[in-house]
Amino acid sequence: MAEKFDNLEEHLEKFIENIRQLGIIVSDFQPSSQAGLNQKLNFMISGLQDVEKCRQQLHEINVPLEVFEYIDQGRNPQLYTKECLERALARNEQVKGKIDTMTKFKSLLISELSKVFPEDMAKYKVMRAEDPPS
């Protein structure tokens, strides 16, 4: 997979350099430079075809739209991954806290119900022992 990315990167770098050179030719256009302009335009077309071939090899790659928003804002796209992990960890801690609270509540509820309804809770505990934990 890394080879496919390296190949795409190489084609993109060549394409960008060709566009830069094309800009130089266009900005200082002379009728005598028409042949060079045509050649650069043909290179640009073949460069786009090369990028398209690379794209077809990487069609299974999905990039979240937020990554492009980070890039558009001039931010490092690796920050997106970092912030996603931080959000996931924070959410994990919240859920863990809720699970711990519910487990403590269940234990306390069973304890208190056993004091008030000892016979019913004895039956409940027997029934629960027969049921496999889910």
Phi and psi in radians as a Rosetta constraint file:
Dihedral C 1 N 2 CA 2 C 2 CIRCULARHARMONIC -1.071 0.35
Dihedral N 2 CA 2 C 2 N 3 CIRCULARHARMONIC -0.599 0.35
Dihedral C 2 N 3 CA 3 C 3 CIRCULARHARMONIC -1.106 0.35
Dihedral N 3 CA 3 C 3 N 4 CIRCULARHARMONIC -0.664 0.35
Dihedral C 3 N 4 CA 4 C 4 CIRCULARHARMONIC -1.132 0.35
Dihedral N 4 CA 4 C 4 N 5 CIRCULARHARMONIC -0.719 0.35
Dihedral C 4 N 5 CA 5 C 5 CIRCULARHARMONIC -1.159 0.35
Dihedral N 5 CA 5 C 5 N 6 CIRCULARHARMONIC -0.710 0.35
Dihedral C 5 N 6 CA 6 C 6 CIRCULARHARMONIC -1.092 0.35
Dihedral N 6 CA 6 C 6 N 7 CIRCULARHARMONIC -0.713 0.35
Dihedral C 6 N 7 CA 7 C 7 CIRCULARHARMONIC -1.093 0.35
Dihedral N 7 CA 7 C 7 N 8 CIRCULARHARMONIC -0.796 0.35
Dihedral C 7 N 8 CA 8 C 8 CIRCULARHARMONIC -1.082 0.35
Dihedral N 8 CA 8 C 8 N 9 CIRCULARHARMONIC -0.768 0.35
Dihedral C 8 N 9 CA 9 C 9 CIRCULARHARMONIC -1.058 0.35
Dihedral N 9 CA 9 C 9 N 10 CIRCULARHARMONIC -0.744 0.35
Dihedral C 9 N 10 CA 10 C 10 CIRCULARHARMONIC -1.081 0.35
Dihedral N 10 CA 10 C 10 N 11 CIRCULARHARMONIC -0.801 0.35
Dihedral C 10 N 11 CA 11 C 11 CIRCULARHARMONIC -1.127 0.35
Dihedral N 11 CA 11 C 11 N 12 CIRCULARHARMONIC -0.689 0.35
Dihedral C 11 N 12 CA 12 C 12 CIRCULARHARMONIC -1.139 0.35
Dihedral N 12 CA 12 C 12 N 13 CIRCULARHARMONIC -0.713 0.35
Dihedral C 12 N 13 CA 13 C 13 CIRCULARHARMONIC -1.102 0.35
Dihedral N 13 CA 13 C 13 N 14 CIRCULARHARMONIC -0.740 0.35
Dihedral C 13 N 14 CA 14 C 14 CIRCULARHARMONIC -1.114 0.35
Dihedral N 14 CA 14 C 14 N 15 CIRCULARHARMONIC -0.721 0.35
Dihedral C 14 N 15 CA 15 C 15 CIRCULARHARMONIC -1.106 0.35
Dihedral N 15 CA 15 C 15 N 16 CIRCULARHARMONIC -0.776 0.35
Dihedral C 15 N 16 CA 16 C 16 CIRCULARHARMONIC -1.101 0.35
Dihedral N 16 CA 16 C 16 N 17 CIRCULARHARMONIC -0.743 0.35
Dihedral C 16 N 17 CA 17 C 17 CIRCULARHARMONIC -1.121 0.35
Dihedral N 17 CA 17 C 17 N 18 CIRCULARHARMONIC -0.691 0.35
Dihedral C 17 N 18 CA 18 C 18 CIRCULARHARMONIC -1.126 0.35
Dihedral N 18 CA 18 C 18 N 19 CIRCULARHARMONIC -0.713 0.35
Dihedral C 18 N 19 CA 19 C 19 CIRCULARHARMONIC -1.129 0.35
Dihedral N 19 CA 19 C 19 N 20 CIRCULARHARMONIC -0.687 0.35
Dihedral C 19 N 20 CA 20 C 20 CIRCULARHARMONIC -1.080 0.35
Dihedral N 20 CA 20 C 20 N 21 CIRCULARHARMONIC -0.812 0.35
Dihedral C 20 N 21 CA 21 C 21 CIRCULARHARMONIC -1.132 0.35
Dihedral N 21 CA 21 C 21 N 22 CIRCULARHARMONIC -0.634 0.35
Dihedral C 21 N 22 CA 22 C 22 CIRCULARHARMONIC -1.111 0.35
Dihedral N 22 CA 22 C 22 N 23 CIRCULARHARMONIC -0.706 0.35
Dihedral C 22 N 23 CA 23 C 23 CIRCULARHARMONIC -1.076 0.35
Dihedral N 23 CA 23 C 23 N 24 CIRCULARHARMONIC -0.694 0.35
Dihedral C 23 N 24 CA 24 C 24 CIRCULARHARMONIC -1.115 0.35
Dihedral N 24 CA 24 C 24 N 25 CIRCULARHARMONIC -0.772 0.35
Dihedral C 24 N 25 CA 25 C 25 CIRCULARHARMONIC -1.109 0.35
Dihedral N 25 CA 25 C 25 N 26 CIRCULARHARMONIC -0.768 0.35
Dihedral C 25 N 26 CA 26 C 26 CIRCULARHARMONIC -1.193 0.35
Dihedral N 26 CA 26 C 26 N 27 CIRCULARHARMONIC -0.683 0.35
Dihedral C 26 N 27 CA 27 C 27 CIRCULARHARMONIC -1.168 0.35
Dihedral N 27 CA 27 C 27 N 28 CIRCULARHARMONIC -0.462 0.35
Dihedral C 27 N 28 CA 28 C 28 CIRCULARHARMONIC -2.167 0.35
Dihedral N 28 CA 28 C 28 N 29 CIRCULARHARMONIC 0.882 0.35
Dihedral C 28 N 29 CA 29 C 29 CIRCULARHARMONIC -1.221 0.35
Dihedral N 29 CA 29 C 29 N 30 CIRCULARHARMONIC 2.315 0.35
Dihedral C 29 N 30 CA 30 C 30 CIRCULARHARMONIC -2.192 0.35
Dihedral N 30 CA 30 C 30 N 31 CIRCULARHARMONIC 2.530 0.35
Dihedral C 30 N 31 CA 31 C 31 CIRCULARHARMONIC -0.963 0.35
Dihedral N 31 CA 31 C 31 N 32 CIRCULARHARMONIC -0.503 0.35
Dihedral C 31 N 32 CA 32 C 32 CIRCULARHARMONIC -1.262 0.35
Dihedral N 32 CA 32 C 32 N 33 CIRCULARHARMONIC -0.283 0.35
Dihedral C 32 N 33 CA 33 C 33 CIRCULARHARMONIC -1.654 0.35
Dihedral N 33 CA 33 C 33 N 34 CIRCULARHARMONIC 0.236 0.35
Dihedral C 33 N 34 CA 34 C 34 CIRCULARHARMONIC -1.073 0.35
Dihedral N 34 CA 34 C 34 N 35 CIRCULARHARMONIC -0.697 0.35
Dihedral C 34 N 35 CA 35 C 35 CIRCULARHARMONIC -1.126 0.35
Dihedral N 35 CA 35 C 35 N 36 CIRCULARHARMONIC -0.735 0.35
Dihedral C 35 N 36 CA 36 C 36 CIRCULARHARMONIC -1.145 0.35
Dihedral N 36 CA 36 C 36 N 37 CIRCULARHARMONIC -0.659 0.35
Dihedral C 36 N 37 CA 37 C 37 CIRCULARHARMONIC -1.109 0.35
Dihedral N 37 CA 37 C 37 N 38 CIRCULARHARMONIC -0.801 0.35
Dihedral C 37 N 38 CA 38 C 38 CIRCULARHARMONIC -1.059 0.35
Dihedral N 38 CA 38 C 38 N 39 CIRCULARHARMONIC -0.719 0.35
Dihedral C 38 N 39 CA 39 C 39 CIRCULARHARMONIC -1.104 0.35
Dihedral N 39 CA 39 C 39 N 40 CIRCULARHARMONIC -0.764 0.35
Dihedral C 39 N 40 CA 40 C 40 CIRCULARHARMONIC -1.150 0.35
Dihedral N 40 CA 40 C 40 N 41 CIRCULARHARMONIC -0.655 0.35
Dihedral C 40 N 41 CA 41 C 41 CIRCULARHARMONIC -1.118 0.35
Dihedral N 41 CA 41 C 41 N 42 CIRCULARHARMONIC -0.694 0.35
Dihedral C 41 N 42 CA 42 C 42 CIRCULARHARMONIC -1.156 0.35
Dihedral N 42 CA 42 C 42 N 43 CIRCULARHARMONIC -0.691 0.35
Dihedral C 42 N 43 CA 43 C 43 CIRCULARHARMONIC -1.099 0.35
Dihedral N 43 CA 43 C 43 N 44 CIRCULARHARMONIC -0.663 0.35
Dihedral C 43 N 44 CA 44 C 44 CIRCULARHARMONIC -1.115 0.35
Dihedral N 44 CA 44 C 44 N 45 CIRCULARHARMONIC -0.742 0.35
Dihedral C 44 N 45 CA 45 C 45 CIRCULARHARMONIC -1.113 0.35
Dihedral N 45 CA 45 C 45 N 46 CIRCULARHARMONIC -0.795 0.35
Dihedral C 45 N 46 CA 46 C 46 CIRCULARHARMONIC -1.178 0.35
Dihedral N 46 CA 46 C 46 N 47 CIRCULARHARMONIC -0.568 0.35
Dihedral C 46 N 47 CA 47 C 47 CIRCULARHARMONIC -1.126 0.35
Dihedral N 47 CA 47 C 47 N 48 CIRCULARHARMONIC -0.721 0.35
Dihedral C 47 N 48 CA 48 C 48 CIRCULARHARMONIC -1.120 0.35
Dihedral N 48 CA 48 C 48 N 49 CIRCULARHARMONIC -0.658 0.35
Dihedral C 48 N 49 CA 49 C 49 CIRCULARHARMONIC -1.136 0.35
Dihedral N 49 CA 49 C 49 N 50 CIRCULARHARMONIC -0.693 0.35
Dihedral C 49 N 50 CA 50 C 50 CIRCULARHARMONIC -1.118 0.35
Dihedral N 50 CA 50 C 50 N 51 CIRCULARHARMONIC -0.749 0.35
Dihedral C 50 N 51 CA 51 C 51 CIRCULARHARMONIC -1.100 0.35
Dihedral N 51 CA 51 C 51 N 52 CIRCULARHARMONIC -0.688 0.35
Dihedral C 51 N 52 CA 52 C 52 CIRCULARHARMONIC -1.104 0.35
Dihedral N 52 CA 52 C 52 N 53 CIRCULARHARMONIC -0.704 0.35
Dihedral C 52 N 53 CA 53 C 53 CIRCULARHARMONIC -1.093 0.35
Dihedral N 53 CA 53 C 53 N 54 CIRCULARHARMONIC -0.720 0.35
Dihedral C 53 N 54 CA 54 C 54 CIRCULARHARMONIC -1.153 0.35
Dihedral N 54 CA 54 C 54 N 55 CIRCULARHARMONIC -0.663 0.35
Dihedral C 54 N 55 CA 55 C 55 CIRCULARHARMONIC -1.076 0.35
Dihedral N 55 CA 55 C 55 N 56 CIRCULARHARMONIC -0.706 0.35
Dihedral C 55 N 56 CA 56 C 56 CIRCULARHARMONIC -1.115 0.35
Dihedral N 56 CA 56 C 56 N 57 CIRCULARHARMONIC -0.536 0.35
Dihedral C 56 N 57 CA 57 C 57 CIRCULARHARMONIC -1.286 0.35
Dihedral N 57 CA 57 C 57 N 58 CIRCULARHARMONIC -0.398 0.35
Dihedral C 57 N 58 CA 58 C 58 CIRCULARHARMONIC -1.953 0.35
Dihedral N 58 CA 58 C 58 N 59 CIRCULARHARMONIC 0.435 0.35
Dihedral C 58 N 59 CA 59 C 59 CIRCULARHARMONIC -1.143 0.35
Dihedral N 59 CA 59 C 59 N 60 CIRCULARHARMONIC -0.387 0.35
Dihedral C 59 N 60 CA 60 C 60 CIRCULARHARMONIC -1.426 0.35
Dihedral N 60 CA 60 C 60 N 61 CIRCULARHARMONIC -0.070 0.35
Dihedral C 60 N 61 CA 61 C 61 CIRCULARHARMONIC -1.479 0.35
Dihedral N 61 CA 61 C 61 N 62 CIRCULARHARMONIC 2.182 0.35
Dihedral C 61 N 62 CA 62 C 62 CIRCULARHARMONIC -1.964 0.35
Dihedral N 62 CA 62 C 62 N 63 CIRCULARHARMONIC 2.236 0.35
Dihedral C 62 N 63 CA 63 C 63 CIRCULARHARMONIC -1.973 0.35
Dihedral N 63 CA 63 C 63 N 64 CIRCULARHARMONIC 2.196 0.35
Dihedral C 63 N 64 CA 64 C 64 CIRCULARHARMONIC -1.043 0.35
Dihedral N 64 CA 64 C 64 N 65 CIRCULARHARMONIC 2.489 0.35
Dihedral C 64 N 65 CA 65 C 65 CIRCULARHARMONIC -1.052 0.35
Dihedral N 65 CA 65 C 65 N 66 CIRCULARHARMONIC -0.510 0.35
Dihedral C 65 N 66 CA 66 C 66 CIRCULARHARMONIC -1.065 0.35
Dihedral N 66 CA 66 C 66 N 67 CIRCULARHARMONIC -0.534 0.35
Dihedral C 66 N 67 CA 67 C 67 CIRCULARHARMONIC -1.105 0.35
Dihedral N 67 CA 67 C 67 N 68 CIRCULARHARMONIC -0.735 0.35
Dihedral C 67 N 68 CA 68 C 68 CIRCULARHARMONIC -1.167 0.35
Dihedral N 68 CA 68 C 68 N 69 CIRCULARHARMONIC -0.608 0.35
Dihedral C 68 N 69 CA 69 C 69 CIRCULARHARMONIC -1.109 0.35
Dihedral N 69 CA 69 C 69 N 70 CIRCULARHARMONIC -0.701 0.35
Dihedral C 69 N 70 CA 70 C 70 CIRCULARHARMONIC -1.042 0.35
Dihedral N 70 CA 70 C 70 N 71 CIRCULARHARMONIC -0.791 0.35
Dihedral C 70 N 71 CA 71 C 71 CIRCULARHARMONIC -1.119 0.35
Dihedral N 71 CA 71 C 71 N 72 CIRCULARHARMONIC -0.767 0.35
Dihedral C 71 N 72 CA 72 C 72 CIRCULARHARMONIC -1.070 0.35
Dihedral N 72 CA 72 C 72 N 73 CIRCULARHARMONIC -0.554 0.35
Dihedral C 72 N 73 CA 73 C 73 CIRCULARHARMONIC -1.457 0.35
Dihedral N 73 CA 73 C 73 N 74 CIRCULARHARMONIC -0.014 0.35
Dihedral C 73 N 74 CA 74 C 74 CIRCULARHARMONIC 1.390 0.35
Dihedral N 74 CA 74 C 74 N 75 CIRCULARHARMONIC 0.310 0.35
Dihedral C 74 N 75 CA 75 C 75 CIRCULARHARMONIC -1.698 0.35
Dihedral N 75 CA 75 C 75 N 76 CIRCULARHARMONIC 2.757 0.35
Dihedral C 75 N 76 CA 76 C 76 CIRCULARHARMONIC -1.254 0.35
Dihedral N 76 CA 76 C 76 N 77 CIRCULARHARMONIC 2.159 0.35
Dihedral C 76 N 77 CA 77 C 77 CIRCULARHARMONIC -1.110 0.35
Dihedral N 77 CA 77 C 77 N 78 CIRCULARHARMONIC -0.339 0.35
Dihedral C 77 N 78 CA 78 C 78 CIRCULARHARMONIC -1.211 0.35
Dihedral N 78 CA 78 C 78 N 79 CIRCULARHARMONIC -0.386 0.35
Dihedral C 78 N 79 CA 79 C 79 CIRCULARHARMONIC -1.114 0.35
Dihedral N 79 CA 79 C 79 N 80 CIRCULARHARMONIC -0.544 0.35
Dihedral C 79 N 80 CA 80 C 80 CIRCULARHARMONIC -1.054 0.35
Dihedral N 80 CA 80 C 80 N 81 CIRCULARHARMONIC -0.811 0.35
Dihedral C 80 N 81 CA 81 C 81 CIRCULARHARMONIC -1.091 0.35
Dihedral N 81 CA 81 C 81 N 82 CIRCULARHARMONIC -0.779 0.35
Dihedral C 81 N 82 CA 82 C 82 CIRCULARHARMONIC -1.053 0.35
Dihedral N 82 CA 82 C 82 N 83 CIRCULARHARMONIC -0.823 0.35
Dihedral C 82 N 83 CA 83 C 83 CIRCULARHARMONIC -1.179 0.35
Dihedral N 83 CA 83 C 83 N 84 CIRCULARHARMONIC -0.604 0.35
Dihedral C 83 N 84 CA 84 C 84 CIRCULARHARMONIC -1.100 0.35
Dihedral N 84 CA 84 C 84 N 85 CIRCULARHARMONIC -0.759 0.35
Dihedral C 84 N 85 CA 85 C 85 CIRCULARHARMONIC -1.132 0.35
Dihedral N 85 CA 85 C 85 N 86 CIRCULARHARMONIC -0.716 0.35
Dihedral C 85 N 86 CA 86 C 86 CIRCULARHARMONIC -1.118 0.35
Dihedral N 86 CA 86 C 86 N 87 CIRCULARHARMONIC -0.719 0.35
Dihedral C 86 N 87 CA 87 C 87 CIRCULARHARMONIC -1.134 0.35
Dihedral N 87 CA 87 C 87 N 88 CIRCULARHARMONIC -0.704 0.35
Dihedral C 87 N 88 CA 88 C 88 CIRCULARHARMONIC -1.126 0.35
Dihedral N 88 CA 88 C 88 N 89 CIRCULARHARMONIC -0.716 0.35
Dihedral C 88 N 89 CA 89 C 89 CIRCULARHARMONIC -1.125 0.35
Dihedral N 89 CA 89 C 89 N 90 CIRCULARHARMONIC -0.739 0.35
Dihedral C 89 N 90 CA 90 C 90 CIRCULARHARMONIC -1.116 0.35
Dihedral N 90 CA 90 C 90 N 91 CIRCULARHARMONIC -0.756 0.35
Dihedral C 90 N 91 CA 91 C 91 CIRCULARHARMONIC -1.148 0.35
Dihedral N 91 CA 91 C 91 N 92 CIRCULARHARMONIC -0.671 0.35
Dihedral C 91 N 92 CA 92 C 92 CIRCULARHARMONIC -1.057 0.35
Dihedral N 92 CA 92 C 92 N 93 CIRCULARHARMONIC -0.747 0.35
Dihedral C 92 N 93 CA 93 C 93 CIRCULARHARMONIC -1.120 0.35
Dihedral N 93 CA 93 C 93 N 94 CIRCULARHARMONIC -0.699 0.35
Dihedral C 93 N 94 CA 94 C 94 CIRCULARHARMONIC -1.089 0.35
Dihedral N 94 CA 94 C 94 N 95 CIRCULARHARMONIC -0.824 0.35
Dihedral C 94 N 95 CA 95 C 95 CIRCULARHARMONIC -1.140 0.35
Dihedral N 95 CA 95 C 95 N 96 CIRCULARHARMONIC -0.716 0.35
Dihedral C 95 N 96 CA 96 C 96 CIRCULARHARMONIC -1.059 0.35
Dihedral N 96 CA 96 C 96 N 97 CIRCULARHARMONIC -0.727 0.35
Dihedral C 96 N 97 CA 97 C 97 CIRCULARHARMONIC -1.092 0.35
Dihedral N 97 CA 97 C 97 N 98 CIRCULARHARMONIC -0.713 0.35
Dihedral C 97 N 98 CA 98 C 98 CIRCULARHARMONIC -1.143 0.35
Dihedral N 98 CA 98 C 98 N 99 CIRCULARHARMONIC -0.727 0.35
Dihedral C 98 N 99 CA 99 C 99 CIRCULARHARMONIC -1.097 0.35
Dihedral N 99 CA 99 C 99 N 100 CIRCULARHARMONIC -0.794 0.35
Dihedral C 99 N 100 CA 100 C 100 CIRCULARHARMONIC -1.060 0.35
Dihedral N 100 CA 100 C 100 N 101 CIRCULARHARMONIC -0.743 0.35
Dihedral C 100 N 101 CA 101 C 101 CIRCULARHARMONIC -1.110 0.35
Dihedral N 101 CA 101 C 101 N 102 CIRCULARHARMONIC -0.769 0.35
Dihedral C 101 N 102 CA 102 C 102 CIRCULARHARMONIC -1.155 0.35
Dihedral N 102 CA 102 C 102 N 103 CIRCULARHARMONIC -0.648 0.35
Dihedral C 102 N 103 CA 103 C 103 CIRCULARHARMONIC -1.121 0.35
Dihedral N 103 CA 103 C 103 N 104 CIRCULARHARMONIC -0.766 0.35
Dihedral C 103 N 104 CA 104 C 104 CIRCULARHARMONIC -1.139 0.35
Dihedral N 104 CA 104 C 104 N 105 CIRCULARHARMONIC -0.711 0.35
Dihedral C 104 N 105 CA 105 C 105 CIRCULARHARMONIC -1.085 0.35
Dihedral N 105 CA 105 C 105 N 106 CIRCULARHARMONIC -0.744 0.35
Dihedral C 105 N 106 CA 106 C 106 CIRCULARHARMONIC -1.065 0.35
Dihedral N 106 CA 106 C 106 N 107 CIRCULARHARMONIC -0.813 0.35
Dihedral C 106 N 107 CA 107 C 107 CIRCULARHARMONIC -1.073 0.35
Dihedral N 107 CA 107 C 107 N 108 CIRCULARHARMONIC -0.794 0.35
Dihedral C 107 N 108 CA 108 C 108 CIRCULARHARMONIC -1.127 0.35
Dihedral N 108 CA 108 C 108 N 109 CIRCULARHARMONIC -0.724 0.35
Dihedral C 108 N 109 CA 109 C 109 CIRCULARHARMONIC -1.101 0.35
Dihedral N 109 CA 109 C 109 N 110 CIRCULARHARMONIC -0.795 0.35
Dihedral C 109 N 110 CA 110 C 110 CIRCULARHARMONIC -1.105 0.35
Dihedral N 110 CA 110 C 110 N 111 CIRCULARHARMONIC -0.718 0.35
Dihedral C 110 N 111 CA 111 C 111 CIRCULARHARMONIC -1.079 0.35
Dihedral N 111 CA 111 C 111 N 112 CIRCULARHARMONIC -0.841 0.35
Dihedral C 111 N 112 CA 112 C 112 CIRCULARHARMONIC -1.193 0.35
Dihedral N 112 CA 112 C 112 N 113 CIRCULARHARMONIC -0.701 0.35
Dihedral C 112 N 113 CA 113 C 113 CIRCULARHARMONIC -1.151 0.35
Dihedral N 113 CA 113 C 113 N 114 CIRCULARHARMONIC -0.570 0.35
Dihedral C 113 N 114 CA 114 C 114 CIRCULARHARMONIC -1.138 0.35
Dihedral N 114 CA 114 C 114 N 115 CIRCULARHARMONIC -0.554 0.35
Dihedral C 114 N 115 CA 115 C 115 CIRCULARHARMONIC -1.254 0.35
Dihedral N 115 CA 115 C 115 N 116 CIRCULARHARMONIC -0.675 0.35
Dihedral C 115 N 116 CA 116 C 116 CIRCULARHARMONIC -1.494 0.35
Dihedral N 116 CA 116 C 116 N 117 CIRCULARHARMONIC -0.703 0.35
Dihedral C 116 N 117 CA 117 C 117 CIRCULARHARMONIC -2.192 0.35
Dihedral N 117 CA 117 C 117 N 118 CIRCULARHARMONIC 1.229 0.35
Dihedral C 117 N 118 CA 118 C 118 CIRCULARHARMONIC -1.097 0.35
Dihedral N 118 CA 118 C 118 N 119 CIRCULARHARMONIC -0.697 0.35
Dihedral C 118 N 119 CA 119 C 119 CIRCULARHARMONIC -1.215 0.35
Dihedral N 119 CA 119 C 119 N 120 CIRCULARHARMONIC -0.796 0.35
Dihedral C 119 N 120 CA 120 C 120 CIRCULARHARMONIC -1.104 0.35
Dihedral N 120 CA 120 C 120 N 121 CIRCULARHARMONIC -0.706 0.35
Dihedral C 120 N 121 CA 121 C 121 CIRCULARHARMONIC -1.220 0.35
Dihedral N 121 CA 121 C 121 N 122 CIRCULARHARMONIC -0.544 0.35
Dihedral C 121 N 122 CA 122 C 122 CIRCULARHARMONIC -1.116 0.35
Dihedral N 122 CA 122 C 122 N 123 CIRCULARHARMONIC -0.740 0.35
Dihedral C 122 N 123 CA 123 C 123 CIRCULARHARMONIC -1.122 0.35
Dihedral N 123 CA 123 C 123 N 124 CIRCULARHARMONIC -0.743 0.35
Dihedral C 123 N 124 CA 124 C 124 CIRCULARHARMONIC -1.039 0.35
Dihedral N 124 CA 124 C 124 N 125 CIRCULARHARMONIC -0.789 0.35
Dihedral C 124 N 125 CA 125 C 125 CIRCULARHARMONIC -1.134 0.35
Dihedral N 125 CA 125 C 125 N 126 CIRCULARHARMONIC -0.623 0.35
Dihedral C 125 N 126 CA 126 C 126 CIRCULARHARMONIC -1.161 0.35
Dihedral N 126 CA 126 C 126 N 127 CIRCULARHARMONIC -0.780 0.35
Dihedral C 126 N 127 CA 127 C 127 CIRCULARHARMONIC -1.070 0.35
Dihedral N 127 CA 127 C 127 N 128 CIRCULARHARMONIC -0.751 0.35
Dihedral C 127 N 128 CA 128 C 128 CIRCULARHARMONIC -1.140 0.35
Dihedral N 128 CA 128 C 128 N 129 CIRCULARHARMONIC -0.565 0.35
Dihedral C 128 N 129 CA 129 C 129 CIRCULARHARMONIC -1.192 0.35
Dihedral N 129 CA 129 C 129 N 130 CIRCULARHARMONIC -0.537 0.35
Dihedral C 129 N 130 CA 130 C 130 CIRCULARHARMONIC -1.331 0.35
Dihedral N 130 CA 130 C 130 N 131 CIRCULARHARMONIC -0.573 0.35
Dihedral C 130 N 131 CA 131 C 131 CIRCULARHARMONIC -1.350 0.35
Dihedral N 131 CA 131 C 131 N 132 CIRCULARHARMONIC 2.318 0.35
Dihedral C 131 N 132 CA 132 C 132 CIRCULARHARMONIC -1.218 0.35
Dihedral N 132 CA 132 C 132 N 133 CIRCULARHARMONIC 2.483 0.35
Dihedral C 132 N 133 CA 133 C 133 CIRCULARHARMONIC -1.077 0.35
Dihedral N 133 CA 133 C 133 N 134 CIRCULARHARMONIC 2.450 0.35
